[in-house]
């Protein structure tokens, strides 16, 4: 399932959401060479989060080669700033575009409910929590972790709690069939959350072997923290002013 729009109007411009999208896109183009092999690999090595380095569980000097002539090496001194920089790095165009679409579809409403400053703090806290969750699960890993999906997962957690019945237009791609369907947010995001948990549990064997792949536990960690923090950040005034649509509004349908 790939959401592309929702039916949830906002009352104020999504300044921070747009700024975060621009920051991620510019970082990918200017810092990561728009996905070119060598600058992409260097950026992931230098600005990605290495769990074994952060927790000092990996041997200094050990590392992996991500591209010819580009080797990620574990530093003896943990590079703690990578907890933040890793949130703005991506592994490729599809990784970037997928994350930014999710951020736009769901982030503008959460920013609207929280206000600009609170939303930025909320987003970064969710990103840090997501990084912490994956770091402790893969504490010996020397593979860099990058992506905004952990922070965005916190936004999804906030959305499912605040707007569970808002209709979300979703693209469904099957091997021989492509269609769109409109679902309540709790169905679409609930399915997404369940998929992350099951995929995360299925990836434990690969993590123990030091393998790479998708950081599912970062998604789970961000989502849970988003659920936990949303009521502390959301503006009750904005939520009170928002009208409640009739029950028939929430019935799912195909487009």
C-alpha contacts under 8 A as a table, 3 or more apart, distances in Angstrom:
res1	aa1	res2	aa2	distance
1	X	170	X	6.06
1	X	171	X	5.74
1	X	172	X	4.95
1	X	173	X	7.23
1	X	188	X	7.54
1	X	192	X	7.95
2	X	170	X	5.32
2	X	171	X	4.94
2	X	172	X	6.44
3	X	6	X	7.89
3	X	101	X	7.74
3	X	102	X	6.95
3	X	105	X	7.34
3	X	168	X	6.63
3	X	169	X	5.74
3	X	170	X	4.11
3	X	171	X	6.02
4	X	101	X	6.78
4	X	102	X	7.67
4	X	105	X	6.49
4	X	168	X	7.80
4	X	169	X	6.02
4	X	170	X	5.96
4	X	171	X	7.11
5	X	105	X	5.43
5	X	168	X	6.07
5	X	169	X	5.37
5	X	170	X	7.45
6	X	105	X	6.45
6	X	106	X	7.83
6	X	166	X	7.22
6	X	167	X	5.81
6	X	168	X	4.24
6	X	169	X	5.77
7	X	166	X	6.41
7	X	167	X	5.59
7	X	168	X	6.46
8	X	109	X	7.16
8	X	166	X	6.53
8	X	167	X	7.74
9	X	109	X	7.52
10	X	13	X	7.41
10	X	108	X	7.24
10	X	109	X	6.01
10	X	112	X	6.10
11	X	112	X	6.58
12	X	112	X	6.04
13	X	108	X	7.78
13	X	112	X	7.57
14	X	17	X	5.30
14	X	18	X	6.15
14	X	107	X	7.95
14	X	108	X	5.08
14	X	109	X	7.96
14	X	111	X	6.38
14	X	112	X	6.91
14	X	116	X	7.69
15	X	18	X	5.39
15	X	19	X	6.13
15	X	116	X	6.91
16	X	19	X	4.85
16	X	20	X	5.99
16	X	111	X	7.39
16	X	116	X	5.95
16	X	119	X	7.54
16	X	120	X	6.63
17	X	20	X	5.20
17	X	21	X	6.28
17	X	103	X	7.17
17	X	104	X	6.70
17	X	107	X	6.01
17	X	108	X	6.02
17	X	111	X	7.17
18	X	21	X	5.09
18	X	22	X	6.15
18	X	104	X	7.60
19	X	22	X	5.07
19	X	23	X	6.03
20	X	23	X	4.99
20	X	24	X	6.20
21	X	24	X	5.24
21	X	25	X	6.18
21	X	100	X	6.07
21	X	103	X	7.65
21	X	104	X	7.83
22	X	25	X	5.09
22	X	26	X	5.91
23	X	26	X	5.22
23	X	27	X	5.97
23	X	88	X	7.27
24	X	27	X	5.13
24	X	28	X	6.20
24	X	88	X	5.14
24	X	89	X	7.01
24	X	96	X	7.71
25	X	28	X	5.14
25	X	29	X	6.26
25	X	96	X	7.52
26	X	29	X	5.07
26	X	30	X	5.71
26	X	31	X	7.62
27	X	30	X	5.34
27	X	31	X	5.05
27	X	32	X	6.49
27	X	88	X	6.63
27	X	89	X	6.81
28	X	31	X	5.73
28	X	32	X	4.72
28	X	33	X	6.51
28	X	34	X	5.39
28	X	35	X	7.08
28	X	88	X	7.91
28	X	89	X	6.51
28	X	90	X	6.83
29	X	32	X	5.71
29	X	33	X	5.13
29	X	34	X	4.07
29	X	35	X	7.44
30	X	33	X	5.66
30	X	34	X	6.96
31	X	34	X	7.86
31	X	39	X	7.31
31	X	40	X	7.89
31	X	43	X	6.73
32	X	35	X	5.95
32	X	36	X	7.25
32	X	39	X	5.17
32	X	40	X	4.49
32	X	41	X	7.87
32	X	42	X	7.78
32	X	43	X	5.69
32	X	89	X	7.64
33	X	36	X	5.31
33	X	39	X	5.32
33	X	40	X	6.12
34	X	40	X	7.58
34	X	93	X	7.76
35	X	39	X	7.40
35	X	40	X	5.43
35	X	91	X	7.60
35	X	92	X	5.57
35	X	93	X	6.77
36	X	39	X	5.96
36	X	40	X	5.77
37	X	40	X	5.30
37	X	41	X	6.08
37	X	67	X	6.84
38	X	41	X	5.16
38	X	42	X	6.14
38	X	67	X	6.33
38	X	68	X	7.71
38	X	70	X	7.09
39	X	42	X	5.02
39	X	43	X	6.00
40	X	43	X	5.26
40	X	44	X	6.23
40	X	91	X	7.37
41	X	44	X	5.18
41	X	45	X	6.19
41	X	66	X	5.78
41	X	67	X	6.11
41	X	70	X	6.64
42	X	45	X	5.07
42	X	46	X	6.00
42	X	70	X	6.39
42	X	72	X	7.99
43	X	46	X	5.15
43	X	47	X	5.53
43	X	48	X	7.16
43	X	89	X	7.52
44	X	47	X	5.45
44	X	48	X	4.74
44	X	86	X	7.84
44	X	89	X	6.94
44	X	90	X	7.79
44	X	91	X	7.71
44	X	144	X	6.48
44	X	145	X	7.71
44	X	146	X	6.88
45	X	48	X	5.67
45	X	71	X	7.46
45	X	72	X	5.00
45	X	73	X	7.73
45	X	144	X	6.37
46	X	72	X	7.66
47	X	82	X	5.35
47	X	85	X	5.61
47	X	86	X	5.65
47	X	89	X	7.36
48	X	82	X	5.71
48	X	83	X	7.74
48	X	85	X	6.79
48	X	86	X	4.50
48	X	89	X	7.07
48	X	144	X	5.03
48	X	145	X	5.32
48	X	146	X	5.24
49	X	54	X	7.60
49	X	82	X	5.07
49	X	83	X	5.86
49	X	86	X	5.77
49	X	144	X	5.08
49	X	145	X	4.99
49	X	146	X	6.69
50	X	53	X	5.37
50	X	54	X	6.30
50	X	74	X	7.64
50	X	135	X	7.90
50	X	141	X	6.85
50	X	142	X	5.51
50	X	143	X	5.87
50	X	144	X	4.52
50	X	145	X	6.27
51	X	54	X	5.17
51	X	55	X	6.21
51	X	134	X	7.89
51	X	135	X	4.74
51	X	136	X	7.45
51	X	138	X	6.54
51	X	139	X	5.32
51	X	140	X	6.49
51	X	141	X	5.60
51	X	142	X	6.48
51	X	143	X	7.60
51	X	144	X	7.42
51	X	145	X	7.91
52	X	55	X	5.40
52	X	56	X	5.54
52	X	57	X	4.73
52	X	58	X	4.55
52	X	74	X	7.82
52	X	135	X	7.73
52	X	138	X	7.69
52	X	139	X	5.24
52	X	140	X	4.40
52	X	141	X	4.96
52	X	142	X	5.48
53	X	56	X	4.74
53	X	57	X	6.42
53	X	58	X	5.81
53	X	60	X	7.77
53	X	74	X	5.78
53	X	75	X	6.52
53	X	76	X	7.45
53	X	77	X	7.66
53	X	78	X	5.44
53	X	79	X	7.53
53	X	142	X	7.10
54	X	57	X	7.86
54	X	78	X	4.93
54	X	79	X	6.70
54	X	80	X	6.55
54	X	135	X	7.99
55	X	58	X	7.93
55	X	78	X	7.58
55	X	135	X	7.94
55	X	139	X	6.62
56	X	59	X	7.62
56	X	76	X	7.73
56	X	78	X	7.01
57	X	139	X	6.60
57	X	140	X	5.35
58	X	62	X	7.37
58	X	74	X	7.09
58	X	140	X	5.63
58	X	141	X	7.13
58	X	142	X	6.76
59	X	62	X	5.67
59	X	74	X	6.95
59	X	76	X	7.93
60	X	73	X	7.48
60	X	74	X	4.98
60	X	75	X	5.33
60	X	76	X	4.91
61	X	73	X	5.45
61	X	74	X	5.18
61	X	75	X	6.38
61	X	76	X	7.52
62	X	73	X	5.56
62	X	74	X	5.54
62	X	142	X	7.79
63	X	71	X	6.63
63	X	72	X	5.13
63	X	73	X	4.27
63	X	74	X	5.83
63	X	142	X	6.22
63	X	143	X	7.91
64	X	71	X	5.55
64	X	72	X	5.31
64	X	73	X	6.84
64	X	142	X	7.39
64	X	143	X	7.30
65	X	68	X	7.12
65	X	69	X	7.55
65	X	70	X	5.80
65	X	71	X	4.12
65	X	72	X	6.06
66	X	70	X	5.99
66	X	71	X	6.05
66	X	72	X	7.09
67	X	70	X	5.05
67	X	71	X	7.14
68	X	71	X	7.99
74	X	142	X	6.95
75	X	78	X	6.33
75	X	79	X	7.57
79	X	82	X	5.96
80	X	83	X	5.87
81	X	84	X	5.70
81	X	85	X	6.42
82	X	85	X	4.72
82	X	86	X	5.37
83	X	86	X	5.78
83	X	87	X	7.20
83	X	128	X	6.45
83	X	131	X	6.68
84	X	87	X	5.54
84	X	88	X	7.56
84	X	124	X	7.90
84	X	127	X	7.77
84	X	128	X	7.13
85	X	88	X	5.60
85	X	89	X	6.84
86	X	89	X	5.23
86	X	145	X	6.75
86	X	146	X	4.69
86	X	147	X	6.16
86	X	148	X	7.70
87	X	127	X	6.81
87	X	146	X	6.11
87	X	147	X	5.01
87	X	148	X	4.55
87	X	149	X	7.82
87	X	150	X	7.83
87	X	151	X	7.49
88	X	146	X	7.45
88	X	147	X	6.15
88	X	148	X	5.99
89	X	146	X	5.38
89	X	147	X	5.34
89	X	148	X	7.35
90	X	93	X	7.77
90	X	95	X	6.21
90	X	96	X	5.81
90	X	146	X	5.60
90	X	147	X	4.84
90	X	148	X	7.57
91	X	95	X	6.05
91	X	96	X	7.45
91	X	146	X	7.00
91	X	147	X	7.34
92	X	95	X	5.27
92	X	96	X	6.26
93	X	96	X	5.08
93	X	97	X	5.99
94	X	97	X	5.16
94	X	98	X	5.89
95	X	98	X	5.44
95	X	99	X	6.30
95	X	147	X	7.75
96	X	99	X	5.33
96	X	100	X	6.15
96	X	147	X	7.75
97	X	100	X	5.14
97	X	101	X	6.12
98	X	101	X	5.38
98	X	102	X	6.47
99	X	102	X	5.28
99	X	103	X	6.19
99	X	148	X	6.62
99	X	149	X	5.98
99	X	152	X	7.43
100	X	103	X	4.90
100	X	104	X	6.10
101	X	104	X	5.18
101	X	105	X	6.11
102	X	105	X	5.28
102	X	106	X	6.15
102	X	107	X	7.61
102	X	152	X	7.31
103	X	106	X	5.58
103	X	107	X	4.90
103	X	108	X	7.74
103	X	152	X	6.00
103	X	155	X	7.66
104	X	107	X	5.28
104	X	108	X	6.08
105	X	108	X	6.76
106	X	109	X	5.90
106	X	110	X	6.74
106	X	155	X	6.85
106	X	156	X	6.71
106	X	159	X	6.75
107	X	110	X	5.19
107	X	111	X	6.05
107	X	152	X	7.83
107	X	155	X	6.20
108	X	111	X	5.17
108	X	112	X	6.09
109	X	112	X	4.86
109	X	113	X	6.24
109	X	159	X	7.79
110	X	113	X	5.03
110	X	114	X	6.16
110	X	119	X	7.15
110	X	155	X	6.87
110	X	158	X	7.03
110	X	159	X	6.57
110	X	234	X	7.82
111	X	114	X	5.12
111	X	115	X	5.38
111	X	116	X	5.91
111	X	118	X	7.91
111	X	119	X	5.21
112	X	115	X	5.60
112	X	116	X	7.56
112	X	238	X	7.79
113	X	234	X	5.25
113	X	235	X	5.54
113	X	238	X	5.86
113	X	239	X	6.65
114	X	117	X	7.99
114	X	118	X	5.75
114	X	119	X	5.59
114	X	233	X	5.58
114	X	234	X	4.27
114	X	235	X	5.21
115	X	118	X	5.66
115	X	119	X	5.97
115	X	234	X	7.82
115	X	235	X	7.42
116	X	119	X	5.28
116	X	120	X	6.41
117	X	120	X	5.32
117	X	121	X	6.49
118	X	121	X	5.19
118	X	122	X	6.01
118	X	233	X	6.17
119	X	122	X	4.93
119	X	123	X	5.98
119	X	233	X	7.43
120	X	123	X	5.12
120	X	124	X	6.26
121	X	124	X	5.28
121	X	125	X	6.08
122	X	125	X	5.17
122	X	126	X	6.18
122	X	226	X	7.89
122	X	229	X	7.66
122	X	230	X	7.98
122	X	233	X	7.24
123	X	126	X	5.25
123	X	127	X	6.26
123	X	151	X	5.52
123	X	152	X	7.19
123	X	154	X	6.93
123	X	155	X	6.98
124	X	127	X	4.95
124	X	128	X	6.19
124	X	151	X	6.46
125	X	128	X	5.12
125	X	129	X	6.13
125	X	151	X	7.56
126	X	129	X	5.05
126	X	130	X	6.01
126	X	150	X	6.84
126	X	151	X	4.79
126	X	152	X	7.77
126	X	153	X	7.70
126	X	154	X	5.23
126	X	155	X	7.99
126	X	221	X	7.99
126	X	222	X	5.04
126	X	223	X	7.78
126	X	225	X	6.09
126	X	226	X	6.22
127	X	130	X	5.05
127	X	131	X	6.19
127	X	148	X	7.28
127	X	149	X	7.98
127	X	150	X	5.16
127	X	151	X	3.72
127	X	152	X	7.53
127	X	154	X	7.47
127	X	222	X	6.35
128	X	131	X	5.12
128	X	132	X	6.16
128	X	151	X	7.49
129	X	132	X	4.99
129	X	133	X	6.19
129	X	150	X	7.99
129	X	218	X	7.80
129	X	221	X	6.26
129	X	222	X	5.93
129	X	225	X	6.94
130	X	133	X	5.16
130	X	134	X	6.43
130	X	150	X	4.92
130	X	151	X	6.68
130	X	217	X	7.33
130	X	218	X	4.16
130	X	219	X	6.33
130	X	220	X	7.34
130	X	221	X	4.69
130	X	222	X	4.40
131	X	134	X	5.37
131	X	135	X	5.95
131	X	150	X	6.95
131	X	218	X	5.70
131	X	221	X	7.98
132	X	135	X	4.99
132	X	136	X	6.16
132	X	218	X	7.56
132	X	221	X	7.96
133	X	136	X	5.53
133	X	137	X	6.33
133	X	217	X	6.10
133	X	218	X	5.60
133	X	221	X	5.46
134	X	137	X	5.08
134	X	138	X	6.06
134	X	215	X	6.49
134	X	216	X	7.66
134	X	217	X	5.14
134	X	218	X	4.84
134	X	221	X	7.68
135	X	138	X	5.25
135	X	139	X	5.29
136	X	139	X	4.83
137	X	217	X	7.45
138	X	141	X	5.46
138	X	207	X	6.02
138	X	208	X	7.40
138	X	210	X	7.91
140	X	210	X	7.53
141	X	207	X	7.65
141	X	210	X	5.63
142	X	210	X	7.63
143	X	210	X	7.80
143	X	211	X	7.84
143	X	212	X	6.52
145	X	215	X	7.48
147	X	150	X	7.25
148	X	151	X	5.63
148	X	152	X	6.21
149	X	152	X	4.85
149	X	153	X	5.84
149	X	218	X	7.81
149	X	219	X	6.48
150	X	153	X	5.07
150	X	154	X	6.77
150	X	218	X	5.15
150	X	219	X	4.79
150	X	220	X	7.87
150	X	221	X	7.37
150	X	222	X	5.07
150	X	223	X	7.64
151	X	154	X	5.28
151	X	155	X	6.83
151	X	219	X	7.97
151	X	222	X	5.85
152	X	155	X	4.94
152	X	156	X	6.40
152	X	222	X	7.44
153	X	156	X	4.94
153	X	157	X	6.27
153	X	219	X	5.44
153	X	220	X	7.35
153	X	222	X	5.05
153	X	223	X	4.66
153	X	226	X	7.33
154	X	157	X	5.01
154	X	158	X	6.31
154	X	219	X	7.97
154	X	222	X	4.46
154	X	223	X	4.30
154	X	224	X	6.96
154	X	225	X	6.17
154	X	226	X	3.89
154	X	227	X	7.10
155	X	158	X	5.10
155	X	159	X	6.15
155	X	223	X	7.26
155	X	226	X	6.08
156	X	159	X	4.95
156	X	160	X	6.21
156	X	189	X	7.07
156	X	223	X	6.40
156	X	226	X	7.28
157	X	160	X	5.46
157	X	161	X	6.52
157	X	222	X	7.76
157	X	223	X	4.62
157	X	224	X	6.49
157	X	225	X	7.60
157	X	226	X	4.77
157	X	227	X	4.78
158	X	161	X	5.36
158	X	162	X	6.16
158	X	223	X	7.84
158	X	226	X	5.16
158	X	227	X	5.26
158	X	229	X	7.84
158	X	230	X	5.32
159	X	162	X	5.17
159	X	163	X	5.47
159	X	164	X	6.99
159	X	185	X	7.88
160	X	163	X	5.48
160	X	164	X	4.64
160	X	185	X	6.15
160	X	186	X	5.61
160	X	189	X	6.69
160	X	190	X	7.88
161	X	164	X	5.83
161	X	227	X	6.70
163	X	166	X	5.61
163	X	185	X	6.96
164	X	184	X	6.62
164	X	185	X	5.03
164	X	186	X	4.70
165	X	184	X	4.70
165	X	185	X	5.47
165	X	186	X	6.30
165	X	250	X	5.80
166	X	184	X	5.36
166	X	185	X	5.53
166	X	250	X	6.49
167	X	182	X	6.05
167	X	183	X	5.32
167	X	184	X	4.51
167	X	185	X	5.95
167	X	249	X	7.97
167	X	250	X	6.18
167	X	252	X	7.25
168	X	182	X	5.41
168	X	183	X	5.33
168	X	184	X	6.02
168	X	185	X	5.85
168	X	188	X	7.50
169	X	180	X	6.96
169	X	181	X	5.92
169	X	182	X	4.38
169	X	183	X	6.58
170	X	180	X	5.52
170	X	181	X	5.36
170	X	182	X	5.93
170	X	183	X	7.34
171	X	178	X	7.45
171	X	179	X	6.07
171	X	180	X	4.51
171	X	181	X	6.61
172	X	178	X	5.82
172	X	179	X	5.40
172	X	180	X	5.74
172	X	181	X	7.38
173	X	177	X	6.31
173	X	178	X	4.61
173	X	179	X	6.69
174	X	177	X	4.92
174	X	178	X	5.85
180	X	254	X	6.06
180	X	255	X	5.73
181	X	252	X	7.44
181	X	253	X	5.93
181	X	254	X	4.08
181	X	255	X	5.55
182	X	252	X	5.24
182	X	253	X	5.20
182	X	254	X	5.71
182	X	255	X	6.64
183	X	187	X	6.38
183	X	188	X	6.22
183	X	250	X	7.81
183	X	251	X	7.39
183	X	252	X	4.60
183	X	253	X	6.85
184	X	187	X	5.48
184	X	188	X	6.52
184	X	250	X	6.09
184	X	251	X	7.26
184	X	252	X	6.36
185	X	188	X	5.18
185	X	189	X	5.72
185	X	190	X	7.73
186	X	189	X	5.35
186	X	190	X	5.28
187	X	190	X	5.08
187	X	191	X	5.99
188	X	191	X	5.36
188	X	192	X	6.35
189	X	192	X	4.81
189	X	193	X	6.04
190	X	193	X	5.12
190	X	194	X	6.15
191	X	194	X	5.18
191	X	195	X	6.12
192	X	195	X	5.11
192	X	196	X	6.36
193	X	196	X	5.14
193	X	197	X	6.39
193	X	220	X	7.10
193	X	223	X	7.74
194	X	197	X	5.18
194	X	198	X	6.18
195	X	198	X	5.25
195	X	199	X	5.87
196	X	199	X	5.11
196	X	200	X	5.81
196	X	216	X	5.57
196	X	217	X	7.47
196	X	219	X	6.77
196	X	220	X	6.44
197	X	200	X	5.04
197	X	201	X	6.22
197	X	216	X	7.15
197	X	217	X	7.44
197	X	220	X	6.53
198	X	201	X	5.21
198	X	202	X	6.18
199	X	202	X	4.94
199	X	203	X	6.13
199	X	216	X	6.67
200	X	203	X	5.07
200	X	204	X	6.60
200	X	215	X	7.71
200	X	216	X	4.86
200	X	217	X	5.82
201	X	204	X	5.50
202	X	205	X	7.02
203	X	206	X	5.30
203	X	207	X	6.28
204	X	207	X	5.02
204	X	208	X	6.21
205	X	208	X	5.22
205	X	209	X	6.47
206	X	209	X	5.08
206	X	210	X	6.28
206	X	211	X	5.01
206	X	212	X	7.33
207	X	210	X	4.97
207	X	211	X	5.38
207	X	212	X	7.12
208	X	211	X	7.49
215	X	218	X	5.45
215	X	219	X	6.90
216	X	219	X	5.14
216	X	220	X	6.39
217	X	220	X	4.84
217	X	221	X	5.86
218	X	221	X	5.06
218	X	222	X	6.00
219	X	222	X	5.25
219	X	223	X	6.06
220	X	223	X	5.13
220	X	224	X	6.18
221	X	224	X	5.31
221	X	225	X	6.21
222	X	225	X	5.24
222	X	226	X	6.02
223	X	226	X	5.06
223	X	227	X	6.32
224	X	227	X	5.11
224	X	228	X	6.25
225	X	228	X	4.89
225	X	229	X	6.01
226	X	229	X	5.33
226	X	230	X	5.80
227	X	230	X	5.75
228	X	231	X	7.36
229	X	232	X	5.42
229	X	233	X	6.66
230	X	233	X	5.30
230	X	234	X	5.86
231	X	234	X	5.34
234	X	239	X	7.91
235	X	238	X	5.44
235	X	239	X	6.47
236	X	239	X	5.05
236	X	240	X	6.01
237	X	240	X	5.22
237	X	241	X	6.40
238	X	241	X	5.33
238	X	242	X	6.53
239	X	242	X	5.33
240	X	243	X	7.77
245	X	249	X	6.23
246	X	249	X	5.55
246	X	250	X	7.70
247	X	250	X	5.74
247	X	251	X	7.54
248	X	251	X	5.68
